[in-house]
Amino acid sequence: MTTGSDDRQSIELHQLGMKLKFTYSIVGLFLGLFCIVVGAFLGLYGVTGHTSFTDSLLGLSTQSNDAISGLVVFVVGIFMVFITRLKLEK
């Protein structure tokens, strides 16, 4: 049998976890958005570089040699937003 104090501590711990999860999501969203904007800016103004990009996920793979630096930063930003999005469970 649990006491009221144990229940209150459990609720407080859950609330703290949700606040930290929300903070993590917001930071990831802003960093990802920053990468997307910088990548778009670099791509639109034609900044180039010698970049090799290879990725494989769920059996699908992509490879790009001499990719535009802005494209790589843009893709990293999208990936960051996707990975750090907030997922709520009931």
Secondary structure, 3 states (H helix, E strand, C coil): CCCHHHHHHHHHHHHHHHHHHHHHHHHHHHHHHHHHHHHHHHHHCCCCCCCEEEEEECCEEEEEECCCHHHHHHHHHHHHHHHCCCCCCC
